[in-house]
Amino acid sequence: MKEFFATCPKGLENLLAVELTNLGAEQVRETVAGVHFKGELAIGYKACLWSRFASRIVLVLSEFQMNDDLDLYLGAHTIPWEEHFSGTSTIAVDFTGTNPAIRNTQYGALKIKDAIVDRFTKRGHVRPDVDKKSPDIRIMAHLGKGKANITLDLSGPALHQRFYRQGTGEAPLKENLAAAMIARSGWAGEPMMDPMCGSGTLLVEAAFIAADMAPALRRERFGFDRWLQHDSELWQSLLMEAQVRAKRGMQRCEVKLFGCDADSRVLLKARDNAKAAGVAHLITFKQADVTALENPLPMPAPVEGEEGQGEARQVGMLISNPPYGERLGEFPALLEVHQALGDALRRSFQGWKVSILSASPELLSCLRLRADKQYRLFNGALECQLRNYQIAQDSVASQKEVAQDFANRLRKNLKTLEKWAQKENLDCYRLYDADLPEYNAAIDRYQDYLVVQEYAAPKDIPAQKTRQRLLDMVQAAIKVTGMDGEKVILKVRERQEGKQQYQKLSEEQHRMEVQEYGARLWVNLYDYLDTGLFLDHRQTRRMLGQMAKGKRFLNLFAYTGSATVHAGLGGASETTTVDMSRTYLNWAQDNMRLNSLVGREHKFVQADCLKWLSEADDQYDLIFIDPPTFSNSKRMDESFDVQRDHLLLMQHLKRLLAAGGTLVFSNNKRHFKMDLAGLEAIGLKAQNITGKTRPKDFERNQHIHNCWIITHAEAQA
């Protein structure tokens, strides 16, 4: 008997072991991502031809102890390579694993190649050439636990390839994983549907299984084609047997398979794939969104003369691999998809069995179904769950609203604030700000977009519970506002301080223009933790615009310069905008250009604001400063704490504030205390105007910011 090894994705080992046993393999033994087995050559051929779960079938040539590169060379050199291929064949060596002596897999492959070439040369044979892309013979070696294992690949191209694909979607499911999903679902040939079928992999694989078609029947090349011990006669007999079985199976196959997808282009690829696979007549494809999913099986006709229905409606199996996304920003749309799928299953698929694969347990929870079984599978390196469900015969679409208390509060806020925003001619405002403690997030509306920003939960609340509440909140917000899930942006937001304040989330650019009291402003809803516009300062910016006519205006810690825009539109004679970030300073310039505020009178300074302030000597009639609560940025010479350092800040600002001038000072430190005595000592006076600058949509949050008007003491005498 020969010794073989079959590789497979993690999670498929047991399925593969059972499959190989059924093919006649002996001494079958599972290991991580593979199965050892023994048998005659025919068993190796059958595994290559019939395995639906394997990635590769290799013939084990040698296994030996290995400590260093010399051991590897000598172990490889003792293998009778001339019995496996001739010197006219091309070879490739794939090597995995390392140890202190073999630190590089390319070096390990090189040592084996050298041993092979030297053996051929010493015996007077022509030495084989290397062809890494398409070799006649592929040698595979693995180093682990002090042993080297050298094998010969019998498969050729990876066995998950069925050689029918004409095109795929964005994230095609590998065929052996699709076969595993079907096997684990318990499908037994009943009608089957994939409501998000993509390029049709699950449906084509099911058709192959139903028609008794060997998965490798269509491939033209195997790894053993140029192997000297290849038994062509034996292989041809096994191949002919498989062809006969496929022909007979296709003739008697009456399986009903249904595939839907919202994307017409992907659906076209699915049809092409099914046609190329020879199973197009078994699959009915339809363009449909999951939100409008309907049962594809007909209702039974009523029996004449009897009340109610005739025979029971036929039931089937729904198997799918919905998108689960890798970026947090994709989640809201996916939540909507999974919620819609769950509703459709309860509404129209009573009695059906359902099997769903996902890398996100959170998304699976949005189906609102109780799983009967659960399996751990891997899609590449991504750990996934396959959950099996049974839809009850009396199931109905859930009438209970998700996160009902939250939904009611949001509905109430929306009714009040929508009218107010329209009256104020505002298209961005806060809808919800942790109104209910258990739903700890802020929700802002930007035209027809929602930005959901989660606050960090208390440490005593389990992370899973917090996460589920957030997902419930997003689902409810989509339903209450009627927003498209694609336009809901989800961000995890902790209470930021210092250098984290303007954290960047991605490298993309997503800008949109919004309006605020006549000012046109750019916001970015996706790429940063903040959007470029602090909505709670809306009234402050409006006030600055009203105060700015004919004034020399200074904006410190300017962020994206929205206050400068209002001052400019309000008639400021000149503006100076200072920020340490080049990104935000460029954004500020874009905002000014958007409002036709260009010219030498508008200056932009990239600098550490504290250092610039200590060195500046110009005079300004109107100054706005909104420093961070705390900052220890590497680009700043020293750390800054607004409570500790605000008096020092005022000493510098007093020097720049012209006689009769006004300083508007704001910060967002909770329980900030102005040092009024200290201010008086340096000749300044302050008036707290926080209440006047807090907009209607922030009325509930008494600590969203502090705002003060500060003037020279003599001006208020």
N, C-alpha and C positions, 0 to 999 in steps of 0.2 A: 504493500500500500504506500501511497505517497502522502506527504504531509502538506496541507494547504492552510492558508489563512485568508479570511474574508474581512475586509474593512467595511465599516459602515458609520453613519452619523451616530453620535452618542444618543442613547435612548432607544435605539433600534436593535440592540444586541439580542434580546430575547426573541423578537420576531424573526430575526435572521437565523438564530440557532434552530428554531422550530422548522423554518423553511428548509434549511440544509438537511436536517434529519429526515424530513419528508422526501427529499431528493435521494436519500440513500446514504448520506454521509455518516461516518462512524466516529466515535471518540470526540464528539462535539463538545467544545468547552468555550464558554463566554469569557471575554475580557473587556476592558474599557474600549469602546469604539471598534470592536471586532470580535471574530469568532474563529477559534482554532478547530480544524476538523481533518479527518483522514479518509482516504478512499482510493479506489482505482482512478485512472485517468478520466474515465467516463464521468465520474462524480465531479471532477474539476470542470469538465466541459459543461455538464448540466448546470453547475452553479453559475458559470459565465452566461449561459443562455437563458436560464429561468429565474435567477434571483431578482426579485423586485426590490429588495432592501439593501443589497450589498453595493458598495462603492467600487471595490476592486476585489479580484480573486488572484492571489499570488501563490506560487509554488515555493515551498521552503527548501532552499538549497543547503544551508549550513547555519549552525548556531554555535558560538564558541565564546570562551572567556576573553575579555579584551581589556587591557590596562593602558596600553599606549598605541601609538601609530604603527609600531613594528608588529604588534599582535594583529592589528587590523590587516596590514599588508599580507602577513603570512597566512592568516586565516582565509583571506580571499584568494591567495595564490594556490592554495591546496584544492580548491573547487575545480573539477574537470570541465572548464568552460568550453573546451573544444567539442564536448559531447552535447552542448546545448545550442551553439551557433558557430558559424564559420567566420573566417577572417574577412570575408566579403560583406558581412552584415554590418550595419551601423548600430551603435549602442548608445545608451544614456544611463547614467547612474544617479539615482535620487537618494540622498542621505538625510536622515533625521536623527536628532539627539547629539549631545555633547558630553565630554568629561574633561578633566584637567589637561589631558594630552590632545584631545580633539576638540578644540574650542570653536571651530568653524565648520559648518556642515559642508561647505565647498571643499575644504581640505579633506574631510572624510571621504567624500565622493572621489576626489583626486587620487587618494591612496588606493582605493578599490580599482579605479580605472587603470592605474599604473600596474597593479598586480595582474589584472587581466591581460593587458598588452604584453607585459614581460613574459607571462606564461605562453602566449601564442608565439612570441618572438623566439624564446628559448627552444621551442619545439619545431622551429623552422616553418611555422605557418605565417600566412599574411596577417598582419595586425589589423584588427577592426578599427574603423573610424568612429568618431563621436558625432552624434546628431542629437542635440538636446531637444529639438522641437518635435521631430517625427522619426524616432529611431525604429529600426526593425525589432530590436530587443531592448526592453527596459529592465534594468536591474534596480531593485529597491533594497536599501539597507537601513536598519534602525539600531541605534545604540541606547541601551537602557539597563540599569541595575547591573552594570559590569559585564554585560553580554552584548555581543554583536549578532544580529540576525540578518542574513542575506537571502533575498528571495528574487524570483523571476516573475514579472508581471504577465499574467495570462489574459488580462482584460483588454489592453490597449487603452482607448479613451475610457474615461470613468464610466462605470456601468449605469449611473443614474441617467446618462444620456440615452434617449430612445431613438434619436435620429429622425424625428418627424418635425421638429420645431421650425416654423417659418418666421416666427417673430414672438417676442415676449412682452409682457408689461414691464413696469418699472422695477418690480421686485419679484421675479419669477420664482415659484416654488420648485425645489428640486423634486424630480420624479420619485426617487426612493422615499423621500419624506411624505409625498402625497400618498404613496402606496401604504406607508405606515399609518397615516391618518385614517385611510379607508379601513385598514385591518383593525385598528383600535376602536373604530366607531361601531364595529359589529355589523357592518353592512353585509347583507346576504342576497343581494340581487334585486331588492325592491326598488321602486322608483326613487331616483336620487336627484337632488338639486344643489347647485352651488350658486347662491345669490350674488356673490361678488367673485365671479369666475376668472377674471383677468384673462390670461392667455389660454385658459382651459385645461391646465395640467391635471387637476383632480378628476375632471370628467373624462379626459382621454385615458387616464390611468384606470379608472373604473370600467371603461369600455374594454380595455385590454383584459382586465380580470374576468369580466362577464363573458367575453368571447374566448377565453382560454388561450390568449395570444401570448407567446413568450416575449418578455420585454426587450430582449436583445435580437429579436428576429429581423429587424430592419438594418442592423449595423453591418457594414461591409468589411470591417477590419477588426481583428482581435490581436492581442499581444502574442499569441502563440503561432501566428501565420508563418513566421520565419524560424520558429523553434525547431531544431533538428529532431526532437523527439515527438513532434506533432504527428498524431495518427489521423491523417486526412480521411481515411475510410470510415473510421469510428465517428469522427466529427460530422461527416456528411449524413450518416445514418441518423444521428441525433437531430440534426438540422431538418432533415426531411420529415421526421416524426413530428417535430414542432410545427412545421408548415401545414401538415395534414390536420393536426389538432386545431390550428388557427382557422383553417378553411371551414372545417366542420363546425367549430364553435361559432364562427361568424354567421353561418347559415341558420343555426338554430337560436341565435341570440335575439331576445325580444326585450331587452332591458330598456327602460325609459329613463333618459338622462336629460336634465334641464340646466341651462346656464344663463345667468343674467349678469349684466354689468352696465354701469351708467355711462361708461366711456365707449363710444361707438368705434373709435380707432382700435382700442384694445380688443373689442369684440370681433372686429374684422380679423385680427391676428388669431383669435381663438378658432374662428371658423376655418381659416387657412390651416391651422395646426391639425384640427380634427380631420380635415380632408386629406392632408398629407399622411396622417396616421391610418387612414382607411376606415375611420369610425364615424364619419360625419352623419351617416344615416341614423345613428343611434342617439345623437345629441340634438336637442332643440335649443337654439340660442335666441335670446331676446334682450333688446336694450331696455333696461329698467333700473331706476334708482331704488336703493334698498328701502327708502321711505315710502315707496309705493308698491312694496313687494306683495305679490298675490300667490296663492296656492296654484301650482300648474295643473293639478289633477282635477278633472271635471266633477261637478256635483252629481250624485246619482239622480236619475229621473224619478219623480214620485210615482208610486203605484196607483193606478186608476181605481177609484172607488174606495181607497183607504186614506185615512188621515195621516199626515206626517210624511216622512220620506220613505223611500223604498229601502234597498240595501245600503249598508253603511258606506260612507265615502272612503275610497282607498287612501291609505296612508303611505308615507315614504320616509326617506332619510335625507336630512339636510346636512351637508358637510361644507365647511368653508374656512378659509384663512383670511379673515378681514385685515385691512391695513391696521397696523398698530403704531406706526411712527416711531422715530427716535428722538425727535426734538420736542421739547415741552410745548412750543408754540403750535404744534400740530394737534394737540390733545382736544381742544374744544370741538373741532369738526368731527373728530373720531368718536368723542362722547355722543354726539348727536347721531352718528351712524349706528353705534351699538345700541343706543336707546331705541332707535327706530326699528332695528332688527328684532330686539326683544319684544316690542309691541306687536310687530308683524307676526312673529311666531305664535304669540298668545292669541292673536286675533284670527289668523287664517290657517294655522298648521296644527290644529288639534289632533292629538294621537300620533304625531310624527316624532321620530327620534332625531336628535340634533347633536352634531359634534363640531366644536369650534376650536381652532388653534390660535393662540395669541401669546405674545411675549409680555403682555400687560394684564396681570390679574385685575387691575383696577378697571380696565375697559371691559373685561369679562363680567365684572360685577354690575356693570351698567345694563346688562341684559335683563337683570332682575329675575334670573332663573336659578333654581337649585340643581347643582350637578349631581348626577348619580355616580359617575366615575371620573377620575382625573389621572392623566398620564403626563410624565415629564419627557419632553422631546427637545431636540436642539435643531434650530434652523441656522446652520453654520455654527458660529460661536455663540449665538443668541439662545439663551434658555427660554423655552416656551412651555405653556401648559395646553394640553388637549383635554377639554372638558366635554363630557357626554351628558346630554339632557334628555328627558322624556317629557314631551308636552302633553298635558292632561287633556282628555277628551272634552272636558267641560271648561277648558281654559278660555278666558276672555281677556282682551286688552285691559291693562290696569287703568282703573279710573282714579287711583290715588296719585296725587301730585307729589313729585319728588321735592324734598325739603320744603314742606308746605308752609311752615312758619316764615322761612326766608322768602319764599315766593310771594306770600301775602305782603310782607314788608316792602319788597322790591316793587310790587304792583302799586302799592300806595305811594311810594316815593316817585315812581314814574308818572303817575297821574298828576301829582303836584308839580314836579320839577319840569316836566315836558312843556306845560303851559307857560311856566315862568321863563324858561329858556327861549321859547318862541317870542315871547313879549320883549325879552332883552336882546333878541337877535344874536343868540349864542348857539354855536353848534358843538361845543364841547363842555361838559360839566360832570360833576360827580353824582352818581345815582345812589350809591350805597357806600357807607364807611363803617364797617363792623358794627352796624346798628344792633345786631344780636350777637352776644359774646361767643356763642358756639359756632357762628359763621363769620370767622375772623378774616375779612378781606375788604379791599376797596374795589369798587366797580366804577369806572369812568366811561362816559360815552363820548366818542369822537365821531360826529356825524352818524354814519351807519355802521360804526365799529364799536365793540366793547373791549375794554382793557380790564382784565380781572387780575388784581395784584394781591397775592396771599401774604398776610403777615405771619411772622414766626409764631407758632403756637407755644403756650406754656409747656415746660418740660414734663409736667406730670400728666399730660394728655398723650396717649399712645399715638405714634406716628401714623399707623394705619388708619386710626379713627379720624385723625386730622385730615389725612389725604382723601378719605372717602367723603368727608363733609365738603371738601373743596370741589370734588368731582360732582357731588350732588348740587352744589351751588351753581356750577357752570351749566349743568343741564337745566336747572330751573331758570337761570338767567336767559338762556336761549329761548326757552318756551315763553316766558313772560314778555320779553321784549320783541320776540319775533325775529331776532337777528339771525342771519345765516351763520352757522357754526364756523364757516371758513373765515368769518370776520370777527371772531372772538379770540382775543390774544390773552394767553394765560402766562402770568409771571409769578415766580415765587419771590416774595419780597420780605426781607428782614428789615428791622429798623436800622437804617444805614447811618453810618457816621464816617467822617473823615474821608479817607481815600476810597472807600467803598461807595461813596455817595452817588457817583455817576458811573456805576459799573456797566461795562459793555457786554452784551449777550451774544452777538454774532458779528460777522464781517459783511453782512449784506446791507443793502440800502433800500429802505422802504419809507419814502417821505410822502406826506400829504399836506395840503394847505387847509388851515382852519381860519375862522374869523372870530375876532373878539373886539367888540365895541369899535368897529371900523378898522382895526389893525388886521393885516393879513400875516399869518405866521406859519412857518413850517414845523410840523411835528413828525416824529418817527415812532411808530407804535411797536415796532418789532425789535430793533437792534440794540436798544439800551434798556436798562431797568426803568429809568424815567423816560418820558416821551419828548422832553425838550420844552415843556410848558408846565409850570407849577400852577395848577388850577386854583389853589387857595389864595394866590396872590392877584387874582383877577381885579378885585376892587382897588388894590394898592397900585397896580399898573394904570388903571383908569384915573386914579387920583393924581398920579405923577404926570400923566398927560395933561390934565386940567391945570396943573401948577406950572407947567414947563414953558409957557409962552415967553419968548425973549430971554430965557435963562440959559446959562452955561451949565450943562448937565453932566454929572459923573455917575457911572454905573460900575460899582466894584463887586467882585465875585459875580460877574455878569451872566454866567451860564450861557444861554443862547441869545441873550440880548433883547428879550421881549420887552423889558422895561424901557430900554433905549428906543425901541420902535415907537412906543406910546409917547415918550417924551419928544421924539422927532416929529411925530404927527401932531403933537400938541403945540408945536411952534418953537421948540428950543433953538436958540441961536447957534449952539454948537453942542456936540456930544462927545464924550470920551468913554469907551467901553473897555474894561480891563478884566481879563481872566487868564488863568495859568494854562488852560487847555487850548491848544491850537485847533483841535476839532470843534470845540464849542465856539471859539472865536470866529472860525470860518462860518459856522452855522449862524452866528449873530450877523455877520456881514450879508449872508444870504437873506436873512429876514429883513434887513434894512433895504437891500436891493428890491425885494419883493414889494416894498412900499414906496419905491422910487426915492429913497433917502440915501443919496450918494453925493459925494463931494468932499473937499478938504475939511469942511467943518465937522465931519464925522470921523473920529479917530478910533483906532482899535489897537490895543496894547496887549501883547502876550507877556505876562509877567507874574511872578509870585506877588499876589496883591498886597501882602503885608510888607514885603520889602519895597515894592513900588511906593506904597503909602508913606513909608518912612523917608523916602528920598524925594518925593514929588513936592513942588512948590507953587503949582498953578492955583488959581482961585476959581471956585465954582459956586454958583448961586443955588443949585439944587443937586443934592447928592443922595443916591440910593445905594444902600449896602445891605446885602443879605448873605452873611457869611455862614459857613457850615457850623454845626454844633461843635464838632471836633474834627481836626485834621492833623495827620502826621505824614503827609505825602513826602516822598523822597525828593521831590522837586522843591520843597519848602525848606528853608534853613532851620526852622524850629517848628515844634508842634504848636497847634492853636486850640484853645478851649474858649468858647464864647463867654461862658460865665466867668472864667478866671481872667480873660484878657480883654474884655470889652472896654474897660476904662482906658487901657493903653491905646486901644483902637480909637477911642474918642479923642484922645490927646492929639493924635496925628490928624484926624479928620477936622478938628477945630482949626488947625493951621490952614487947611485947604478951604474951609467954609467961609465964603465972602460975608462981609457985613450985611446983615439983613437976610442972609441965606437960610435955607432949610435943609436939614438932614433927615431922611427917612431911614430908620434903622429897623431891620426885621431879622428874626431868627426863629428856628423851630424847636428850641430846647424847652421841654416841658418844665414848668415851675421856674422859668428864668426870673431872676431878680435883678432889676436895674439898680446900680449903685448910685442913687440919687445924690447922696452927700458927696460922693467922689466927683460926680458931674459938676455939682455946684462949686466944688473946690477949684475946678479947672475952668470955670466960667461958662458952663453950659446948663441948659434946663431941658427937661424932657416931659412930654405929654403922651400918655398911653392911649393909642387910638386902635387897639387890637379889635375891639368890638365893631368899629366902623369899617374895618378892612376885611372882616370875615364874611364871605359871600353866603347867600341863602343855602346853597348846596353843601355848605360846611358848618351850618349852624349848630349841629349836634356835637361837633368836635371843638370843645372850648380850648384845646391845647394845640390846634393845628399849626399856629404860629403866634409870635408876639410881634407887635408893630408899634413903633414910637416915632413921634416927631420931636426932633432935637434942634434947638436954636441957641444962638449966643444969649447969655443971660441978660445982657444989657438991652437986647431987642425985645425982651418981655417985661422989662422993668416998668 
